[in-house]
């Protein structure tokens, strides 16, 4: 016969409260009010994405996310060449 574990209501509530404390709220949405702030935001975002790519060059999801984000910025004059291990080369024009 299996041993059954009984949990008190107090223990359940305590564990639920601990789980709530572990939750970290996402940062608030950023509102950009001038071109200087926009440039700063873009630079920060590009650095984050490029760091993620440097961390794991083989993970194509990071490359695709970066390309989609660049495309969403609508800077048509920007060009990026992404090379993976001198084997594959991606050329994105945004």
N, C-alpha and C positions, 0 to 999 in steps of 0.2 A: 504494500500500500504506500502511495506517495505521501510525503509530508506536505501538508497544506500550510501555506503562509497566510496569516491573517494580518490585515493592516487596519489600524484604527482610523476613524474619520479625521482625527487630529493630525495623524501622520500624512494622510492624503492632502489635507489642506496645507501643511507645512511644505511638502514637496512641490505642490502647485505654486506656492508663493516663491519658492526658490527658483523655479523655472521662469517666473515673471521677472525676477531680478536679473536673470541671465540675459534677457532680451535687451538689445541695444537698439535704440531707435535710429533710423537712418537720418543722415544730416538733412537739414531743411533745403528745399529747392533754392537755388541761387538766382537772384534777380539782378540782371546786368543792366546798368543804367547809362553807361557811356562807352565809347570805343576803346578807351584805355583798359577798362575792366574786361571787355570782351577779349582783347588781345592777351591779357594776363590769364584769363580763363582758358583760352585756346592753348597757350603755351603750357600751362599746368596739365591740361588734359592730354596733350601730345606727349609730354614727358611720362605721364602715367602709362599710357599705351605702349610707348617705346620701351619702357622699363619691363613691362609684362612680356613683350616680344623678346627682349634680351634674356629674360629669365628662362624662357622656354621657346626657342626658335622653331621647334618642330610642331608646336600647337597652332594649327591653322586658324582656329577660332579667333585667336588674338589678332592675327593678320586681317581677317575678314572684318572683325569689329572695328579695327582702326580704319580700314578702307571705307566702311559705311559711315563712320563718324566724320571722316574727312569730307566725304561726299555731302553729308548733311550740312556742312559748314558753307557750302556753295562758294568756295574759293576756287574758281575755275583755273586761275593762273598757277595754282600750286601743283607741282608734280612730285611724285615719290617713286623711287625705284627700290623695291624690296628684294634682296637676294637672300636665299636660304642655302647655306653651305656651298656656295658657288655652283649649285646644281640647277636650281630653279630661280628664275628672275621674274618678278611681277612688276609691271609698270602701270601705275595708276595715274590717271589724269583726273583731277577734280575740278 
